[in-house]
């Protein structure tokens, strides 16, 4: 009888014999998921010290450039993050979202996204 084997990131690795799954559990290398009647449903490998951290959705989404801005009156509108480094003394960062060195690139991308009305 075979048991599905999953990595610590919950990725399917393949099927292994039940005796190997029991051996992995005995050696502390995997956790076995069992049905109520005791049958082994799957084996999930534990993360080892040299393994990379599991990937999360945020890794693929990138930086969020909009966020909920808290106003003094209690409203929470969406605001854009500045593209350059923010100068704490300069409070115009909300109005100057693209620094001078990236402004042409920013405007080109913006213009490429604009749809002309027919």
C-alpha positions in Angstrom: 0.0 0.0 0.0 1.3 3.5 -0.9 1.0 6.8 0.9 1.2 10.2 -0.7 4.3 12.2 0.5 4.2 16.0 0.8 7.0 18.5 1.5 6.9 20.9 4.4 5.5 23.4 1.9 2.5 21.1 1.2 3.8 20.2 -2.3 3.1 16.7 -3.5 6.3 14.7 -3.9 5.0 11.3 -5.0 3.9 8.1 -3.4 6.0 6.0 -1.0 5.3 2.6 0.6 3.5 2.7 4.0 6.5 1.1 5.7 8.8 4.0 4.6 6.2 6.5 5.9 6.2 4.7 9.3 10.0 4.8 9.3 10.0 8.6 8.5 7.6 9.1 11.4 9.7 7.0 13.8 12.9 8.9 12.9 11.1 12.3 13.4 11.4 13.3 9.8 7.7 13.4 8.9 4.3 13.7 10.4 1.6 11.2 9.4 -2.0 12.3 8.9 -4.3 9.5 9.8 -8.0 8.8 9.3 -10.2 8.2 12.4 -9.9 4.4 11.8 -6.1 4.7 11.9 -5.3 4.4 8.2 -2.5 6.7 7.0 -3.9 9.5 4.8 -0.6 11.2 3.9 2.9 11.9 5.2 4.2 15.5 5.5 7.9 16.0 5.8 9.2 18.3 8.5 11.3 21.4 7.7 15.0 20.6 8.2 17.5 23.2 9.4 19.0 23.8 5.9 15.7 24.1 4.1 14.5 27.5 2.9 11.5 29.1 4.5 8.2 28.3 2.9 7.0 30.6 0.3 4.1 32.9 1.0 1.8 34.7 -1.3 3.4 38.1 -0.4 6.6 36.9 -2.0 4.9 36.8 -5.4 2.7 39.9 -5.0 5.6 42.3 -4.6 5.4 45.7 -2.9 2.0 47.3 -2.4 1.9 50.8 -3.8 -1.5 51.7 -2.4 -2.6 51.6 1.2 -5.4 52.8 3.5 -4.5 56.3 4.8 -5.9 57.2 8.2 -7.2 60.8 8.3 -7.9 62.8 11.4 -11.6 62.9 10.7 -11.8 59.1 10.8 -12.1 58.6 7.0 -9.8 56.0 5.4 -9.2 56.8 1.7 -6.7 54.9 -0.5 -3.3 56.7 -0.9 -0.3 55.9 -3.1 3.2 55.2 -1.7 6.0 57.4 -3.0 8.4 55.7 -5.4 11.5 57.2 -4.0 12.9 57.6 -0.6 10.8 59.7 1.7 12.3 62.7 3.3 10.6 63.1 6.7 11.2 66.9 6.7 9.6 67.3 3.3 5.8 66.7 3.7 5.2 67.1 -0.1 5.8 63.4 -0.6 2.1 62.7 -1.1 2.0 65.1 -4.0 5.4 64.3 -5.6 4.9 60.5 -5.9 7.6 60.0 -8.5 11.0 61.5 -7.9 12.7 63.3 -10.8 15.0 60.5 -11.8 12.1 58.0 -12.3 9.4 60.4 -13.4 9.8 59.7 -17.2 9.5 56.0 -16.6 6.5 56.5 -14.3 4.8 58.7 -16.9 5.5 56.3 -19.8 3.9 53.4 -17.8 1.0 55.6 -16.9 0.4 56.7 -20.5 0.7 53.1 -21.7 -2.1 52.1 -19.3 -4.5 54.9 -20.5 -7.3 53.7 -22.8 -8.5 56.2 -25.4 -12.2 56.7 -25.6 -13.8 55.8 -29.0 
